[in-house]
Amino acid sequence: AACDVLQVGGAEVRLFEVEHTWCAERDDATGTVATGSHAVGSASSRAQDVGRVTYTVPLGNGTTALGEMSVWVLRQRESSRTFSRRDRGLLDMLGHQAATAIDNAMLATQSALHQRTINQVFEHSSEGMFVLDRRGRVCGWNPAMRAISGFELATVDTSPISLLSPQLAAITNAIEPGTIEAVISTAD
């Protein structure tokens, strides 16, 4: 986007916590923009090459520096080109949008990892566990609960928990965490 909006020769995004740098460079013959990535340290950064006029903005989420985005033009082709106040403003805006997208992607990845951990605990726990939706209907049933009750999830899925135990129906109305003793129906 920076190559197209600013009509520059190339752009680069480097993230501090990732081992790759993403580059985009305009092909002078066709005007198309090619993109790619390389491992940090495996090739010199295009934005650092001598013979380029470069402008760099930080990428951050307000509290953490995530990386930086650079754009450049070739010095010998556009010797008089500088980055105007408008160009810098546009790049600052693109940098802010990129930082937001990167931060959201990192949060989504972190959330997915946490969800995977929760799922592993749920699936491998020796304690019987079930998950209810907001209406008090079963939407999750771990293997230990299947062993305790004799019911497969497919059998109880979307059923009100009160069908398995009238005492457990109180869970749907509970506001605070607590303990409920309950007798549950089994397949036998």
N, C-alpha and C positions, 0 to 999 in steps of 0.2 A: 504494500500500500504506500509506503514511504517513497519507493522508486517512482510509482505512478503519480502520486500527488505532487511531489516536489520536482519531478522530472530530473532526477539525479542518476548518476552512473551506477550506484550500488548502495546497498544497506546491509547492516549486520546487527544481529541480536546476540548478545553474550550473557548467559545466566551464570551467576557466581557459583551456585551449588550443583551445576550440571556439567558433565564432561564433554559437551558439544556446543559448537557455535553455529548459528543458522545464518546463512548469507543469501542475498538476492543481488543479482547483477544484470544490468541492462546490456543486451547484445546490440552494439552500435549498428550492425548491418541490418538486422530485422526489427529492432526496437522492442523485441520481446524481453521479458524479465525471466531469467532462469533462477531457480532456487536450489539450495542444497545445504548440507551441514558437514562439518568435519570435527574430529576430536580436538579438544583444546590441546595446543602444543604440537599437533601433527602437521600443521601448515601455518604459515604466518598469517595473521589477521589481515584481511583485505583493507580494513579501515586504517591500519597502521602503515601501509605501504607508502614509501616516499613517492611524490608525484601526484598526490591526491590532496584535495582540500576537504577536510572532514569536519562534521559537526556531530557531537555526541550528547545524548541526554541520558540521565539516570532512569532506571526502571525500579520503582519501589512501591510499596503498599502503604506508605505513611510511617511505618515503624521499622521496616526491614528493607535493606537494599537487595533487590532481586538480581539486578544486572544492569546492562546498559545497551542502548541502541545508537548506532552510528550510521550516518549517511555520508556519501562522498561524491565528488565530481573529479574528473581527471584534470590535473593542473595544466597540462600542455594543450588540451582541447578547449578548455574554457578558462583561460588564464585570468580573466577578469571576474569570474563568478565568485561571489561570496554568498553567504547565507543571510538573507535579509531578515528583518524583524518578523515579517509575515512567515517566512520559511521556518524560523526558529519557533514561532508560536505554533505552527502546524505540527512540527516535529515534537514539541512538548506535549501537544494534545494526543498525537499518535502514541507517544511514549506512555502517557497516562492510561490510554485505552489498552495498550499492550500489557502494561503492568497489571491492570485489573484482570485481563483475560488469563495471564500467567498465574496470578494469585488464585483465581477461581479454579483453574485447572489443578494447581497444587493442592488446594483444599479438597477438591473432588477426589483426587488420588488418595489423600490422607483419609478421607471419609470412607472410601472403598476398602482401604486396608483395615480400618477399625471395624467396619462391617464384617469383613472376612474373619477377623479374630472373634467377634461376637458369635458369628455363625459356627465357627469351630468349637467354641465353648458349648454352645447350645447342642450341637450334634454329638459331641463326645462326652458330655457330662453323664455321670452315673445317676444324677438326680433327675427325676421326672420333671419336665418343663413343658409348658404350653404358652402360646401367645394368643391374646384375644384382640379383636378389633374394638373400636369404640362402642359398638353395640353389644359387646359381651359374647361375640361369636368366635369360635375357635378358628384361628388362621395359621397356627403353627403348632407342631407336636413333635417333640424330639424322640429318638429311639428308646430312651429310658422310659418315657411316658407310655410309649407303645408297649414295652415289656411289662410295665406295671398294670396297665389297663386292659391289654389284649386288643385294643382298637388301633387300626391303621389310621393315619391322618385322613385318607380319602373317606373313611367312614364317618369321622366326626367333623371334617372340614365344613365350615360355615354353620355348624350347629351351635345353638346357645349353650354355654357352659353349664347352665342350670339343668340340662338334660343328663349330664354326667354327675352332677352333684348340686343339689339345691343350696347347700351351704356356700359353694363357690360363686353363686350368683351375686353375693354381696361384694365381690371384687369389683364389679362394674360400677358400683356406687361409691367405692372407697376413694377418699381424697388423699389420705396420708398412707404411707407404707405401713404395713402391719402383718400380723400373722393370723391365719384362719385355719382352724382344724376342720377337716372335711372328710366325709366318706364319699368315695367315687364309685360309680357303677363300673363294672368290668364286663368284658365280652362274655365271661362265664356266668 
